[in-house]
Amino acid sequence: MTRTEAFARRSGGVANTPQLPQTLRSRRTTAIAVTSILASLALSPLAFAGAGDSPARPDAASAVRIVGQVPSYSPVVANEEGYWYSRYSMMTLTMQSGLGVAIPMDQQFMAMIPPMIAAVGATPADPVMLPVNPALLQVIYAGGNPHYVSAPNQMDFGTLRWIGGPAKLTTYATASTMTKELEWAKMFHRYEHFGQPGIDSLGSGQRFAGMLFATMVKAQLQSYLTDRAGYESSKAGDYALLTALSDGAGVYSAADLANNQGPNAAPASYPPANRYADPAAATLFAQLAKIQFAKVLDSRPSSARDFSRAVQSVIWYASISKDPKDLANAKVAINFWGNRLVRNDEDSPAALAYKVRGLIEAGRVTGSEVYLGAAANAFNRMTANFDFVHGVLNDTKTLSVDDVGEIAGAFNSAQLWLGTRIDQVRANNLFGTWWGGTVDLSGLEISSPVVNQMKGTYELLDPPGRGTVPQNVLDYRYPTVPLPETAGGVHGIAPVLAASVAWDADEQIWHAATSRFDTAGAMHAATEMMWFHSDEVSGFPTVKLP
């Protein structure tokens, strides 16, 4: 099955279960080359058929051509680019940028590497290639300048450091990054993309990256718990933290990460598949999530953004809680905030997107047609009077990367969950056209690496590692997006999302804030983009309310 065919069959599925902090147990390892370099600790391609709870997307092969768009562009391309832009942004921030405090590469940390390599089933034919001079962040700054401080060499992560910014810490930035890492750890656990450990001669680098992300989240939580007062708090941060803690409680549980599905699933005889399982970490995350849940219930959201984020975070908690009282309180909160969203009269593109996301989540878990109908109305208002010439939503002025992420999520969730309440073919075409203008041509994606960088050669095939057909090169990078080394400044700019983009309707031109990186917004946007592939890693957790 080609990816285009798979995209046409995409449906939303049950969320995979991620994992969290743990002390890795030592194991015997075979002699495997732990050489330096890594241009393959990158991520992999996308959607394949998978049964799910939501209706399948329509197959719309092409979007309306907009000014400056290249041939062969389509909503399928936009869908694939979302996967890769998410991966580039996360990898660059958490392993290369130095935008924070890195985990010391000391004897204690290095002793964890051999067990990780053993866990991912690396072999002499498929060795783990360790990166040179990585900066695996345990403390993450809220933002900074993503320009490189020296000439970049993708084979040496030490040359990929950023100018950076002040040592400002926020709960929102840290929690958003933790969720992003957990979600990518889930993706790197997918056998159909990254192979079966010890069986397939592909994917060990990506499977190892998943182990690193699952470990880094634990270190980041520990740093946060050690210095809570040093982190600026906010409602957005409270909601993001509840999501991250709930996600972690699931990821580190002993549950299988849903690798028993798809055409290339592990055989039934294969050992239980959760390389990140850490019962102690799962318990800690769940305990902290319960405390955070109480804090969120006491919060006082007042905007579409806050109501939506509050609903989404409580649903994440409800997906891992077994406490009847907590589940009952979650249901009350979801309905209360859902009703407030229905009555909310904010009408900017971003506000409408937050309403779509929040109302769909409220309707999805409660079964309320009131919420789903209101979500469809908000989606239709968001996409009314769309500028098909430039790929711009009506009344777009300045969009933060946070806003862009929520709009992307609104398009995604509307196509997955609203069914015939909206025109699905129109929604799909609008998504591709909007992405082409507001993401590709706007400069939001500041730079993109050459096609064969930051990924394994098997990831250039369709399907990855198992096909013979080369993937469309547009899936990995849009040709008008500059290479990192030529994106600006003396040495270039990292392949990340800009802090914001502004549309000048009079001049009909975009302006992107390429010298600013907003950690929280970029990681939130990257997560929403990854959830385009919800049949692989779902951002719509299964919840059973009383």
WOURMO-V31699 format. One record per run of one state. SS is the DSSP state (H for helix, E for strand, - for the rest). FROM is the first residue (numbers start at 0). TO is the last residue. If there is no record, write none. Layout:
ss:SS from:FROM to:TO
ss:SS from:FROM to:TO
This chain:
ss:- from:0 to:1
ss:H from:2 to:8
ss:- from:9 to:33
ss:E from:34 to:35
ss:- from:36 to:73
ss:H from:74 to:95
ss:- from:96 to:98
ss:E from:99 to:101
ss:- from:102 to:105
ss:H from:106 to:118
ss:- from:119 to:121
ss:E from:122 to:122
ss:- from:123 to:124
ss:E from:125 to:125
ss:- from:126 to:127
ss:E from:128 to:129
ss:- from:130 to:135
ss:E from:136 to:139
ss:- from:140 to:141
ss:E from:142 to:147
ss:- from:148 to:155
ss:H from:156 to:159
ss:- from:160 to:160
ss:E from:161 to:163
ss:- from:164 to:168
ss:E from:169 to:169
ss:H from:170 to:186
ss:- from:187 to:189
ss:H from:190 to:193
ss:- from:194 to:202
ss:H from:203 to:225
ss:- from:226 to:226
ss:H from:227 to:229
ss:- from:230 to:230
ss:E from:231 to:231
ss:- from:232 to:233
ss:H from:234 to:250
ss:- from:251 to:277
ss:H from:278 to:296
ss:- from:297 to:302
ss:H from:303 to:317
ss:- from:318 to:322
ss:H from:323 to:342
ss:- from:343 to:347
ss:H from:348 to:365
ss:- from:366 to:367
ss:H from:368 to:382
ss:- from:383 to:385
ss:E from:386 to:386
ss:- from:387 to:390
ss:E from:391 to:391
ss:- from:392 to:396
ss:E from:397 to:399
ss:H from:400 to:416
ss:- from:417 to:417
ss:H from:418 to:420
ss:- from:421 to:422
ss:H from:423 to:439
ss:- from:440 to:443
ss:E from:444 to:444
ss:- from:445 to:455
ss:H from:456 to:459
ss:E from:460 to:461
ss:- from:462 to:467
ss:E from:468 to:469
ss:- from:470 to:471
ss:H from:472 to:474
ss:- from:475 to:482
ss:H from:483 to:485
ss:- from:486 to:491
ss:E from:492 to:492
ss:- from:493 to:495
ss:E from:496 to:496
ss:- from:497 to:498
ss:E from:499 to:503
ss:- from:504 to:507
ss:E from:508 to:511
ss:- from:512 to:515
ss:E from:516 to:517
ss:H from:518 to:532
ss:- from:533 to:545
